[in-house]
Amino acid sequence: MTVLPGLDCNHVVELVTDLLDGDLDAVTARRVEQHLTECPGCDAYVEQIHRTVGALGGATVEGLSPQAQQELVHAFRTFHRGA
């Protein structure tokens, strides 16, 4: 994935998964990393996502209690973007 000049916080949020998976081209990865050195909010966000993936990345549905499964399904069904 390549992003043109003008990388802002919204771009970083959109690219965080590709960044953490190592799926960005070298130019875009450098631009994201540069943005992170200049933006403490985005840096904290990316670090939080990195820690969350590290903690929960190996979680499976089978490892969740039936109640937790139901709560997650309910949360996804009732989630509204921008709400």
Buried (B, 14 or more C-beta within 10 A) or exposed (E): EEBEEEBEEEBBEEBBEBBBEEEBEEEBBEBBEEBBEEBEEBBEBBEEBEEEBEEEEEEEEEEEEEEEEEEEEEEEEEEEEEE
